[in-house]
Amino acid sequence: MLSLLWFAGVLECFGGVLIILGLFTRPVAFLLCGEMAVAYFQVNFPLSFWPTTNWGIPTLLFCFLFLYFMFAGAGPWSIDAMIARRAGRRID
């Protein structure tokens, strides 16, 4: 418990659920993007510089996908948007 693998598993499990629900999407996507970047540089990058030869394509894909979610937000059908509508704020 509290090892790096345990911490990554907790982030991916609960972070994935929060991303699917659209709750706290931007901060969770920031954490998951950072986790994927750390995973790439710890596991895949020492094998080779190129992602096609070090099997790092899925890791980089998720890293950039979470980076996109961090800037784009969750969308109009998310729980974040529902909370914003109730508070009378503009939904981006």
LINKAWO-V890000 format. One record per residue. SS is DSSP state (alpha for helix, beta for strand, coil for the rest). NEAR is the number of other ideal C-beta (glycine too) atoms within 10 Angstrom. Layout:
ss:SS near:NEAR
ss:SS near:NEAR
//
This chain:
ss:coil near:5
ss:coil near:6
ss:coil near:8
ss:alpha near:10
ss:alpha near:7
ss:alpha near:10
ss:alpha near:12
ss:alpha near:16
ss:alpha near:11
ss:alpha near:12
ss:alpha near:16
ss:alpha near:15
ss:alpha near:10
ss:alpha near:11
ss:alpha near:19
ss:alpha near:12
ss:alpha near:11
ss:alpha near:20
ss:alpha near:19
ss:alpha near:11
ss:alpha near:14
ss:coil near:20
ss:coil near:15
ss:coil near:16
ss:alpha near:23
ss:alpha near:13
ss:alpha near:11
ss:alpha near:23
ss:alpha near:23
ss:alpha near:15
ss:alpha near:15
ss:alpha near:24
ss:alpha near:19
ss:alpha near:15
ss:alpha near:19
ss:alpha near:24
ss:alpha near:17
ss:alpha near:14
ss:alpha near:19
ss:alpha near:19
ss:alpha near:12
ss:alpha near:10
ss:alpha near:13
ss:alpha near:20
ss:coil near:15
ss:coil near:9
ss:coil near:11
ss:coil near:12
ss:coil near:10
ss:coil near:11
ss:coil near:16
ss:coil near:8
ss:coil near:10
ss:coil near:16
ss:coil near:12
ss:coil near:22
ss:alpha near:13
ss:alpha near:12
ss:alpha near:21
ss:alpha near:15
ss:alpha near:12
ss:alpha near:18
ss:alpha near:20
ss:alpha near:13
ss:alpha near:15
ss:alpha near:22
ss:alpha near:17
ss:alpha near:12
ss:alpha near:20
ss:alpha near:18
ss:alpha near:9
ss:alpha near:12
ss:coil near:18
ss:coil near:25
ss:coil near:13
ss:coil near:13
ss:coil near:9
ss:coil near:19
ss:alpha near:14
ss:alpha near:21
ss:alpha near:18
ss:alpha near:15
ss:alpha near:13
ss:alpha near:17
ss:alpha near:12
ss:alpha near:8
ss:alpha near:7
ss:coil near:6
ss:coil near:10
ss:coil near:6
ss:coil near:14
ss:coil near:11
//
